[in-house]
């Protein structure tokens, strides 16, 4: 898949993420518990995955094939990263405020993306920590900070801010590990494994928090408030596509650019919305520029084995391999195409 196609797919996934945040936020508010919105979101995604299993023989074959490829057990835990950010968001946003949580999450995602790409956990292979990539990560955090001007700020508790940063790192790990699963099988299998792992974790947290045993919630009638699972499937699929082609850092930055762009559209179109906010527009454009900057000179490290294409690295099965052949780990070069 050409890199520009992957970039477009991930950006569209970011727009879907903005819509998902809006519907889940409203659903949680009307139901009286943000955790219930997370439960509905994940159960909806699981329902769609279940329907896919019933309707698509290829998906069943892909999942059966995972037992033969020899992935390490930890490669299947990407869904825990998604569960972590959903749960952390439900509890931290009311305390920290939208702005601080978002900035901390993006900072964690950028740090995690740089680290994960450098370690070669994503199927695209090891990507050197270069000046443009570091500058792109910093510019992305600055762009999101600009976009959050005017948003409410809550209690700046250092421990809670660090938890939000950890949530961003968890999302970076989620993208990398789901990408490994998809590289070993298919994009659909990566999405299915993600929801199979994340949903029990979300249900466990909801049960421990008493959300499943308290008074019966007041469920709203608006059908669109229950589309979070559908949007979630699309978001996870877009991340799987992105990490296979451009790595975790650029995928995360593009997702944020799409989120800001989607938020801008929602603000302008929804009744009672604040309209077009220039800081959000500037933040979206700067985040897009950060993703493009992070791709400059990609794969050219200063040390032996630093860039893509040379040096030992872990393949999708978790083994250590010898020198890479340039392009051998890309879709269409002997592996299965995802999308």
Phi, psi and omega in degrees: 000131177299148183299322184293328177294316178299320179298318179295317181299315181293320179298319176297322175299325176294321175299317177297325179295322177297317178295320179297317178299322181293313183289321178293322178297316179291321179297315179298322180294317182288325180281343177091006180202118181297331180296327179295325177296321177296320179296313179298319179302309184288323177295323176297317177297319178296322178298316179295320177297318178298318177296322177297322178296322180289324188269332188246110177294328180295324179294319178297320179293321179297318181292321176295324181294337179298333180291341184261347187274346174076032174295144175295154186300326183289344180292342182269003187263014181301326181300335178296329177295318177296318178297321182297314184289327178295313182291316180298320179298321182298326185260333185270327181302315179298335182268310185278333189093158183298316187297307184297317180299315183296315180297316180295320180296315180294323176299316177296321178295322178292315177298315179295321179296316177300316183290314182295318178295320180295324180282344180077028180286331179281156184293345180290346178102181183283132180241128185296151175275093184258168178301312179299323180292317177296318178296321178297319179297315180294320179295324178298317179295319179296321180295318180292323176300317177298318182294336183268006178301131179092350178282154183294143178243130181260215180283122182274067178280122186302317181299319180289323176298318178296325176297320177296322176297317177300321177300320177295319176299321180298323178294321177298316177295321178303313180298316182295313184290319175298326177295323177297318179296316181294324179294329179279343183219271180202165178299319180298321178295321178298319178295316182298316180295321179303310183287329177295330181272319186286325185296313176301325179294317179295318179297321179296315179297317179298321179293316180295328180278354179083009182291336183267352184240359180281195178300150181299127181289161177263097184282129180287162182270342185296119186294327186292342179288351181253017181266007181301322180295318177299314178296323179298320177299317179295321180295312181298320179297319180294323178294320178300317178296315184296313185292337178287340186245317187240003178087176188282317184299307182294326176298315180296318179295319179293324177298317179295319177300318177294322178299314180294319177296318177295319178297322179298316179294316180297319178299325183279329188261329185289141177300133180079004180289164182285355183081189181289123178253120183301321177300323179292318178299314179296320179297320179297315181293320179292323178294320175299318177296324179297320178295321178291320178297321181295341179270353181289130178066020184297134176092001179252092180268168181267344182248155177302133178080011185278324186261182174292143172099352177212148179094157180291147180204161180276132175277183186294345178266001176089004179274160175270127183249173177277200182303140180280149169267129185305126177085357186290340182259014179265153176302139179091356180245054178101342179261178179274140178280133178251156180146000000 
